[in-house]
Amino acid sequence: MLFKYEVESNERECLIDITKYLYDAIKKAKVKNGIAIIYCPHTTAAITINENADPSVREDIIKFLSYLIPKDFNYKHLEGNSDAHIKSSLVGCSEVIIIEDGKPILGTWQSLFFAEFDGPRRRKVYIKIIEG
Ligand code: ZN
């Protein structure tokens, strides 16, 4: 089953916790065991899994990506958001999570994040649940 969700960012770059959407999709799909594919159909955003206990981890990820990939550089892309495109490719636009006994297998400190690199804006996230 395929589920579609919307994510709204209010900063240019941020990590938004979307773990609740994963739980919602698994519940609606009524699947006990299988996999979930979380996919973002955007070229300047991404999906990632990381720590949610200490919010400074999220800030450090954004900060260090910006250090590696500065907004201002001699890029060719005229839209002015090449840094966001590069970050999207590096982080990746999808994740796969195992579902066991009706729950996603996530570590104690892990959460699922939508990574916004060119906000603020409204985005889409797809979650495909496959039984097996
Ligand atoms: Zn662009």
Backbone and ligand atoms as CSV (ligand in chain L), in Angstrom:
chain,resi,resn,atom,element,x,y,z
A,1,MET,N,N,0.836,-1.197,0.000
A,1,MET,CA,C,0.000,0.000,0.000
A,1,MET,C,C,0.874,1.250,0.000
A,2,LEU,N,N,0.361,2.277,-0.671
A,2,LEU,CA,C,1.115,3.525,-0.779
A,2,LEU,C,C,0.390,4.641,-0.021
A,3,PHE,N,N,1.142,5.382,0.765
A,3,PHE,CA,C,0.577,6.488,1.536
A,3,PHE,C,C,1.353,7.761,1.201
A,4,LYS,N,N,0.605,8.876,1.167
A,4,LYS,CA,C,1.235,10.152,0.850
A,4,LYS,C,C,1.014,11.130,2.007
A,5,TYR,N,N,2.075,11.816,2.392
A,5,TYR,CA,C,1.985,12.778,3.491
A,5,TYR,C,C,2.578,14.106,3.043
A,6,GLU,N,N,2.219,15.165,3.772
A,6,GLU,CA,C,2.799,16.475,3.478
A,6,GLU,C,C,3.644,16.936,4.656
A,7,VAL,N,N,4.744,17.574,4.329
A,7,VAL,CA,C,5.656,18.094,5.348
A,7,VAL,C,C,5.874,19.567,5.055
A,8,GLU,N,N,5.743,20.383,6.093
A,8,GLU,CA,C,5.946,21.815,5.899
A,8,GLU,C,C,7.141,22.280,6.723
A,9,SER,N,N,8.065,22.952,6.059
A,9,SER,CA,C,9.236,23.473,6.766
A,9,SER,C,C,9.076,24.971,6.941
A,10,ASN,N,N,9.686,25.510,7.993
A,10,ASN,CA,C,9.641,26.975,8.130
A,10,ASN,C,C,11.031,27.597,8.207
A,11,GLU,N,N,12.018,26.797,7.772
A,11,GLU,CA,C,13.385,27.312,7.665
A,11,GLU,C,C,13.949,26.865,6.323
A,12,ARG,N,N,15.065,27.440,5.908
A,12,ARG,CA,C,15.667,26.983,4.650
A,12,ARG,C,C,16.189,25.558,4.796
A,13,GLU,N,N,16.864,25.296,5.941
A,13,GLU,CA,C,17.419,23.957,6.149
A,13,GLU,C,C,17.045,23.435,7.529
A,14,CYS,N,N,16.490,22.253,7.559
A,14,CYS,CA,C,16.134,21.659,8.853
A,14,CYS,C,C,15.827,20.170,8.674
A,15,LEU,N,N,15.877,19.450,9.779
A,15,LEU,CA,C,15.483,18.043,9.791
A,15,LEU,C,C,14.170,17.957,10.555
A,16,ILE,N,N,13.144,17.436,9.906
A,16,ILE,CA,C,11.806,17.353,10.507
A,16,ILE,C,C,11.496,15.886,10.813
A,17,ASP,N,N,11.148,15.618,12.057
A,17,ASP,CA,C,10.830,14.249,12.483
A,17,ASP,C,C,9.516,13.798,11.841
A,18,ILE,N,N,9.582,12.757,11.026
A,18,ILE,CA,C,8.370,12.236,10.369
A,18,ILE,C,C,8.106,10.781,10.785
A,19,THR,N,N,8.668,10.372,11.936
A,19,THR,CA,C,8.470,8.994,12.413
A,19,THR,C,C,6.978,8.673,12.585
A,20,LYS,N,N,6.193,9.668,13.008
A,20,LYS,CA,C,4.746,9.447,13.230
A,20,LYS,C,C,4.051,9.032,11.921
A,21,TYR,N,N,4.533,9.514,10.791
A,21,TYR,CA,C,3.928,9.131,9.505
A,21,TYR,C,C,4.200,7.659,9.201
A,22,LEU,N,N,5.389,7.204,9.592
A,22,LEU,CA,C,5.737,5.801,9.387
A,22,LEU,C,C,4.814,4.900,10.212
A,23,TYR,N,N,4.621,5.252,11.482
A,23,TYR,CA,C,3.707,4.479,12.346
A,23,TYR,C,C,2.293,4.513,11.779
A,24,ASP,N,N,1.875,5.667,11.287
A,24,ASP,CA,C,0.529,5.816,10.717
A,24,ASP,C,C,0.346,4.909,9.497
A,25,ALA,N,N,1.338,4.903,8.615
A,25,ALA,CA,C,1.253,4.082,7.396
A,25,ALA,C,C,1.204,2.589,7.732
A,26,ILE,N,N,2.034,2.168,8.691
A,26,ILE,CA,C,2.060,0.745,9.085
A,26,ILE,C,C,0.709,0.347,9.677
A,27,LYS,N,N,0.146,1.229,10.503
A,27,LYS,CA,C,-1.152,0.958,11.130
A,27,LYS,C,C,-2.253,0.858,10.069
A,28,LYS,N,N,-2.283,1.817,9.145
A,28,LYS,CA,C,-3.317,1.823,8.092
A,28,LYS,C,C,-3.173,0.632,7.147
A,29,ALA,N,N,-1.925,0.221,6.896
A,29,ALA,CA,C,-1.691,-0.909,5.987
A,29,ALA,C,C,-2.024,-2.240,6.661
A,30,LYS,N,N,-2.105,-2.212,7.996
A,30,LYS,CA,C,-2.382,-3.431,8.778
A,30,LYS,C,C,-1.387,-4.556,8.467
A,31,VAL,N,N,-0.123,-4.160,8.341
A,31,VAL,CA,C,0.926,-5.128,8.022
A,31,VAL,C,C,1.729,-5.420,9.296
A,32,LYS,N,N,1.909,-6.715,9.600
A,32,LYS,CA,C,2.679,-7.091,10.798
A,32,LYS,C,C,4.173,-7.187,10.496
A,33,ASN,N,N,4.481,-7.798,9.347
A,33,ASN,CA,C,5.887,-7.974,8.973
A,33,ASN,C,C,6.093,-7.582,7.517
A,34,GLY,N,N,7.162,-6.860,7.287
A,34,GLY,CA,C,7.444,-6.422,5.924
A,34,GLY,C,C,8.488,-5.328,5.911
A,35,ILE,N,N,8.412,-4.493,4.892
A,35,ILE,CA,C,9.330,-3.351,4.835
A,35,ILE,C,C,8.561,-2.090,4.452
A,36,ALA,N,N,9.118,-0.980,4.889
A,36,ALA,CA,C,8.568,0.326,4.517
A,36,ALA,C,C,9.639,1.055,3.721
A,37,ILE,N,N,9.222,1.614,2.602
A,37,ILE,CA,C,10.123,2.465,1.824
A,37,ILE,C,C,9.604,3.888,1.976
A,38,ILE,N,N,10.484,4.759,2.439
A,38,ILE,CA,C,10.103,6.153,2.638
A,38,ILE,C,C,10.820,6.948,1.551
A,39,TYR,N,N,10.040,7.648,0.740
A,39,TYR,CA,C,10.602,8.284,-0.448
A,39,TYR,C,C,10.167,9.745,-0.567
A,40,CYS,N,N,11.104,10.584,-0.920
A,40,CYS,CA,C,10.815,12.007,-1.093
A,40,CYS,C,C,11.051,12.385,-2.564
A,41,PRO,N,N,10.001,12.848,-3.270
A,41,PRO,CA,C,10.128,13.130,-4.707
A,41,PRO,C,C,10.598,14.553,-5.001
A,42,HIS,N,N,11.666,14.983,-4.335
A,42,HIS,CA,C,12.160,16.357,-4.507
A,42,HIS,C,C,13.673,16.346,-4.721
A,43,THR,N,N,14.165,17.344,-5.448
A,43,THR,CA,C,15.599,17.370,-5.779
A,43,THR,C,C,16.432,18.204,-4.804
A,44,THR,N,N,15.759,18.850,-3.849
A,44,THR,CA,C,16.505,19.657,-2.868
A,44,THR,C,C,16.091,19.301,-1.432
A,45,ALA,N,N,15.658,18.052,-1.264
A,45,ALA,CA,C,15.302,17.543,0.065
A,45,ALA,C,C,15.751,16.093,0.117
A,46,ALA,N,N,15.641,15.469,1.287
A,46,ALA,CA,C,16.114,14.088,1.432
A,46,ALA,C,C,15.419,13.413,2.604
A,47,ILE,N,N,15.691,12.120,2.740
A,47,ILE,CA,C,15.169,11.335,3.859
A,47,ILE,C,C,16.373,10.725,4.579
A,48,THR,N,N,16.361,10.781,5.914
A,48,THR,CA,C,17.464,10.173,6.655
A,48,THR,C,C,16.986,9.653,8.013
A,49,ILE,N,N,17.786,8.794,8.602
A,49,ILE,CA,C,17.501,8.269,9.936
A,49,ILE,C,C,18.653,8.703,10.831
A,50,ASN,N,N,18.322,9.316,11.977
A,50,ASN,CA,C,19.385,9.673,12.916
A,50,ASN,C,C,18.816,9.933,14.301
A,51,GLU,N,N,19.644,10.484,15.155
A,51,GLU,CA,C,19.259,10.657,16.569
A,51,GLU,C,C,18.219,11.747,16.761
A,52,ASN,N,N,17.272,11.427,17.627
A,52,ASN,CA,C,16.236,12.397,17.949
A,52,ASN,C,C,16.274,12.812,19.418
A,53,ALA,N,N,17.125,12.174,20.223
A,53,ALA,CA,C,17.145,12.477,21.661
A,53,ALA,C,C,17.730,13.869,21.914
A,54,ASP,N,N,18.864,14.143,21.309
A,54,ASP,CA,C,19.509,15.442,21.478
A,54,ASP,C,C,19.335,16.249,20.190
A,55,PRO,N,N,18.539,17.335,20.236
A,55,PRO,CA,C,18.275,18.116,19.016
A,55,PRO,C,C,19.528,18.746,18.413
A,56,SER,N,N,20.613,18.847,19.196
A,56,SER,CA,C,21.836,19.448,18.653
A,56,SER,C,C,22.480,18.548,17.597
A,57,VAL,N,N,22.147,17.243,17.598
A,57,VAL,CA,C,22.660,16.353,16.538
A,57,VAL,C,C,22.109,16.804,15.190
A,58,ARG,N,N,20.811,17.094,15.156
A,58,ARG,CA,C,20.182,17.591,13.923
A,58,ARG,C,C,20.850,18.881,13.450
A,59,GLU,N,N,21.069,19.777,14.396
A,59,GLU,CA,C,21.697,21.062,14.052
A,59,GLU,C,C,23.114,20.858,13.532
A,60,ASP,N,N,23.838,19.911,14.143
A,60,ASP,CA,C,25.216,19.646,13.706
A,60,ASP,C,C,25.254,19.046,12.300
A,61,ILE,N,N,24.287,18.193,11.991
A,61,ILE,CA,C,24.235,17.601,10.635
A,61,ILE,C,C,24.048,18.715,9.603
A,62,ILE,N,N,23.089,19.594,9.853
A,62,ILE,CA,C,22.827,20.721,8.942
A,62,ILE,C,C,24.060,21.629,8.852
A,63,LYS,N,N,24.655,21.918,10.007
A,63,LYS,CA,C,25.815,22.812,10.068
A,63,LYS,C,C,27.006,22.235,9.291
A,64,PHE,N,N,27.264,20.944,9.492
A,64,PHE,CA,C,28.440,20.352,8.849
A,64,PHE,C,C,28.229,20.174,7.346
A,65,LEU,N,N,26.995,19.846,6.936
A,65,LEU,CA,C,26.714,19.754,5.496
A,65,LEU,C,C,26.932,21.117,4.833
A,66,SER,N,N,26.554,22.181,5.539
A,66,SER,CA,C,26.735,23.526,4.986
A,66,SER,C,C,28.198,23.944,4.949
A,67,TYR,N,N,28.971,23.393,5.868
A,67,TYR,CA,C,30.421,23.646,5.865
A,67,TYR,C,C,31.056,22.950,4.664
A,68,LEU,N,N,30.610,21.692,4.406
A,68,LEU,CA,C,31.138,20.917,3.270
A,68,LEU,C,C,30.677,21.483,1.936
A,69,ILE,N,N,29.396,21.911,1.917
A,69,ILE,CA,C,28.765,22.353,0.677
A,69,ILE,C,C,28.201,23.756,0.893
A,70,PRO,N,N,29.023,24.773,0.710
A,70,PRO,CA,C,28.555,26.141,0.980
A,70,PRO,C,C,27.475,26.608,-0.004
A,71,LYS,N,N,26.623,27.520,0.462
A,71,LYS,CA,C,25.553,28.039,-0.424
A,71,LYS,C,C,26.164,28.841,-1.575
A,72,ASP,N,N,27.192,29.642,-1.241
A,72,ASP,CA,C,27.839,30.451,-2.265
A,72,ASP,C,C,29.135,29.798,-2.711
A,73,PHE,N,N,29.169,29.482,-3.985
A,73,PHE,CA,C,30.325,28.828,-4.591
A,73,PHE,C,C,30.195,29.120,-6.079
A,74,ASN,N,N,31.171,28.735,-6.850
A,74,ASN,CA,C,31.112,29.023,-8.274
A,74,ASN,C,C,30.259,27.984,-9.015
A,75,TYR,N,N,29.007,27.824,-8.573
A,75,TYR,CA,C,28.105,26.844,-9.190
A,75,TYR,C,C,27.591,27.376,-10.522
A,76,LYS,N,N,27.185,26.477,-11.427
A,76,LYS,CA,C,26.641,26.875,-12.727
A,76,LYS,C,C,25.124,27.051,-12.714
A,77,HIS,N,N,24.440,26.246,-11.911
A,77,HIS,CA,C,22.975,26.232,-11.836
A,77,HIS,C,C,22.460,27.620,-11.442
A,78,LEU,N,N,21.637,28.218,-12.317
A,78,LEU,CA,C,21.237,29.616,-12.137
A,78,LEU,C,C,20.191,29.833,-11.049
A,79,GLU,N,N,19.554,28.771,-10.598
A,79,GLU,CA,C,18.487,28.922,-9.597
A,79,GLU,C,C,19.028,29.342,-8.218
A,80,GLY,N,N,20.359,29.186,-8.029
A,80,GLY,CA,C,20.964,29.614,-6.766
A,80,GLY,C,C,20.804,28.634,-5.633
A,81,ASN,N,N,20.421,27.398,-5.931
A,81,ASN,CA,C,20.236,26.423,-4.853
A,81,ASN,C,C,21.016,25.132,-5.108
A,82,SER,N,N,22.156,25.261,-5.767
A,82,SER,CA,C,22.983,24.075,-6.052
A,82,SER,C,C,23.408,23.353,-4.791
A,83,ASP,N,N,23.668,24.115,-3.720
A,83,ASP,CA,C,24.050,23.462,-2.454
A,83,ASP,C,C,22.953,22.490,-2.014
A,84,ALA,N,N,21.685,22.903,-2.152
A,84,ALA,CA,C,20.551,22.057,-1.746
A,84,ALA,C,C,20.454,20.807,-2.625
A,85,HIS,N,N,20.715,20.961,-3.933
A,85,HIS,CA,C,20.701,19.798,-4.840
A,85,HIS,C,C,21.790,18.792,-4.445
A,86,ILE,N,N,22.980,19.296,-4.140
A,86,ILE,CA,C,24.104,18.414,-3.789
A,86,ILE,C,C,23.839,17.701,-2.459
A,87,LYS,N,N,23.316,18.445,-1.476
A,87,LYS,CA,C,22.983,17.836,-0.177
A,87,LYS,C,C,21.928,16.751,-0.346
A,88,SER,N,N,20.945,17.010,-1.203
A,88,SER,CA,C,19.886,16.023,-1.467
A,88,SER,C,C,20.490,14.726,-2.009
A,89,SER,N,N,21.416,14.857,-2.959
A,89,SER,CA,C,22.040,13.656,-3.526
A,89,SER,C,C,22.912,12.927,-2.517
A,90,LEU,N,N,23.622,13.669,-1.701
A,90,LEU,CA,C,24.496,13.024,-0.704
A,90,LEU,C,C,23.698,12.293,0.373
A,91,VAL,N,N,22.659,12.924,0.864
A,91,VAL,CA,C,21.860,12.305,1.937
A,91,VAL,C,C,20.956,11.213,1.373
A,92,GLY,N,N,20.429,11.432,0.189
A,92,GLY,CA,C,19.603,10.419,-0.467
A,92,GLY,C,C,18.118,10.674,-0.287
A,93,CYS,N,N,17.326,10.254,-1.264
A,93,CYS,CA,C,15.897,10.588,-1.246
A,93,CYS,C,C,15.022,9.463,-0.700
A,94,SER,N,N,15.637,8.416,-0.134
A,94,SER,CA,C,14.789,7.353,0.417
A,94,SER,C,C,15.491,6.606,1.554
A,95,GLU,N,N,14.688,5.887,2.313
A,95,GLU,CA,C,15.179,4.972,3.343
A,95,GLU,C,C,14.300,3.730,3.306
A,96,VAL,N,N,14.847,2.606,3.752
A,96,VAL,CA,C,14.076,1.367,3.883
A,96,VAL,C,C,14.136,0.956,5.344
A,97,ILE,N,N,12.995,0.649,5.920
A,97,ILE,CA,C,12.933,0.250,7.332
A,97,ILE,C,C,12.177,-1.074,7.446
A,98,ILE,N,N,12.708,-1.981,8.250
A,98,ILE,CA,C,12.069,-3.286,8.458
A,98,ILE,C,C,10.909,-3.133,9.438
A,99,ILE,N,N,9.799,-3.792,9.118
A,99,ILE,CA,C,8.632,-3.817,10.018
A,99,ILE,C,C,8.560,-5.212,10.639
A,100,GLU,N,N,8.532,-5.244,11.963
A,100,GLU,CA,C,8.473,-6.514,12.693
A,100,GLU,C,C,7.401,-6.388,13.775
A,101,ASP,N,N,6.479,-7.326,13.799
A,101,ASP,CA,C,5.375,-7.292,14.779
A,101,ASP,C,C,4.622,-5.961,14.764
A,102,GLY,N,N,4.386,-5.438,13.580
A,102,GLY,CA,C,3.587,-4.215,13.442
A,102,GLY,C,C,4.296,-2.927,13.785
A,103,LYS,N,N,5.636,-3.014,14.020
A,103,LYS,CA,C,6.385,-1.805,14.379
A,103,LYS,C,C,7.651,-1.689,13.532
A,104,PRO,N,N,8.092,-0.458,13.261
A,104,PRO,CA,C,9.355,-0.308,12.538
A,104,PRO,C,C,10.523,-0.641,13.461
A,105,ILE,N,N,11.538,-1.315,12.928
A,105,ILE,CA,C,12.734,-1.576,13.734
A,105,ILE,C,C,13.603,-0.321,13.675
A,106,LEU,N,N,13.533,0.439,14.756
A,106,LEU,CA,C,14.353,1.641,14.904
A,106,LEU,C,C,15.067,1.522,16.241
A,107,GLY,N,N,16.311,1.931,16.292
A,107,GLY,CA,C,17.050,1.913,17.554
A,107,GLY,C,C,16.449,2.907,18.535
A,108,THR,N,N,16.810,2.758,19.799
A,108,THR,CA,C,16.260,3.612,20.864
A,108,THR,C,C,16.339,5.093,20.519
A,109,TRP,N,N,17.460,5.499,19.930
A,109,TRP,CA,C,17.665,6.928,19.685
A,109,TRP,C,C,17.350,7.334,18.252
A,110,GLN,N,N,16.937,6.371,17.444
A,110,GLN,CA,C,16.701,6.682,16.028
A,110,GLN,C,C,15.297,7.213,15.750
A,111,SER,N,N,15.231,8.169,14.843
A,111,SER,CA,C,13.966,8.651,14.292
A,111,SER,C,C,14.154,8.819,12.793
A,112,LEU,N,N,13.019,8.917,12.120
A,112,LEU,CA,C,13.015,9.125,10.671
A,112,LEU,C,C,12.845,10.624,10.416
A,113,PHE,N,N,13.697,11.170,9.558
A,113,PHE,CA,C,13.644,12.610,9.305
A,113,PHE,C,C,13.462,12.951,7.832
A,114,PHE,N,N,12.685,14.006,7.606
A,114,PHE,CA,C,12.635,14.659,6.309
A,114,PHE,C,C,13.675,15.767,6.374
A,115,ALA,N,N,14.629,15.751,5.456
A,115,ALA,CA,C,15.684,16.762,5.444
A,115,ALA,C,C,15.349,17.824,4.397
A,116,GLU,N,N,15.079,19.004,4.882
A,116,GLU,CA,C,14.784,20.146,3.990
A,116,GLU,C,C,16.067,20.938,3.770
A,117,PHE,N,N,16.408,21.166,2.490
A,117,PHE,CA,C,17.613,21.943,2.183
A,117,PHE,C,C,17.324,23.222,1.412
A,118,ASP,N,N,16.061,23.445,1.048
A,118,ASP,CA,C,15.733,24.654,0.287
A,118,ASP,C,C,14.324,25.141,0.633
A,119,GLY,N,N,14.075,25.251,1.920
A,119,GLY,CA,C,12.768,25.706,2.379
A,119,GLY,C,C,12.773,27.213,2.564
A,120,PRO,N,N,11.769,27.764,3.220
A,120,PRO,CA,C,10.604,27.023,3.708
A,120,PRO,C,C,9.624,26.721,2.570
A,121,ARG,N,N,9.064,25.541,2.612
A,121,ARG,CA,C,8.052,25.150,1.635
A,121,ARG,C,C,7.323,23.880,2.050
A,122,ARG,N,N,6.309,23.576,1.265
A,122,ARG,CA,C,5.506,22.395,1.543
A,122,ARG,C,C,5.982,21.261,0.633
A,123,ARG,N,N,6.193,20.085,1.210
A,123,ARG,CA,C,6.763,18.961,0.468
A,123,ARG,C,C,5.914,17.708,0.614
A,124,LYS,N,N,6.221,16.737,-0.259
A,124,LYS,CA,C,5.521,15.452,-0.200
A,124,LYS,C,C,6.476,14.339,0.252
A,125,VAL,N,N,5.915,13.380,0.961
A,125,VAL,CA,C,6.665,12.175,1.336
A,125,VAL,C,C,5.764,10.982,1.031
A,126,TYR,N,N,6.308,9.979,0.382
A,126,TYR,CA,C,5.563,8.753,0.113
A,126,TYR,C,C,6.100,7.632,1.001
A,127,ILE,N,N,5.180,6.827,1.506
A,127,ILE,CA,C,5.582,5.641,2.265
A,127,ILE,C,C,4.893,4.439,1.655
A,128,LYS,N,N,5.690,3.521,1.168
A,128,LYS,CA,C,5.189,2.281,0.568
A,128,LYS,C,C,5.408,1.148,1.575
A,129,ILE,N,N,4.341,0.453,1.894
A,129,ILE,CA,C,4.437,-0.666,2.836
A,129,ILE,C,C,4.288,-1.965,2.047
A,130,ILE,N,N,5.276,-2.845,2.184
A,130,ILE,CA,C,5.271,-4.119,1.468
A,130,ILE,C,C,5.281,-5.249,2.489
A,131,GLU,N,N,4.293,-6.094,2.428
A,131,GLU,CA,C,4.174,-7.219,3.363
A,131,GLU,C,C,5.122,-8.340,2.950
A,132,GLY,N,N,5.695,-9.004,3.925
A,132,GLY,CA,C,6.535,-10.144,3.582
A,132,GLY,C,C,7.456,-10.570,4.715
L,1,ZN,ZN,ZN,17.636,24.219,-8.479
